[in-house]
């Protein structure tokens, strides 16, 4: 009895499957903010290690921005249409 009920549940469940379709929407690359300029005189009070850390931090942020822009560009084809 239980075997027959289990078989019936499996057969009915097989009919209730749905297909999920993912649609890529076009993403716009946001404008980069205008960053304030820093003059060399303002950085003289920093130690060498702090200055190197700041330069490394800025380089990592720029690399991250480029990676994010590349990801956004993958949502578009060469003609600018959605892929």
Buried (B, 14 or more C-beta within 10 A) or exposed (E): EEEEEEEEEEEEEEEEEEEEEEEEEEEEEEEEEEEEEEEEEEEEEEEEEEEEEEEEEEEEEEEEEEEEEEEBEEEBEEEEEEE
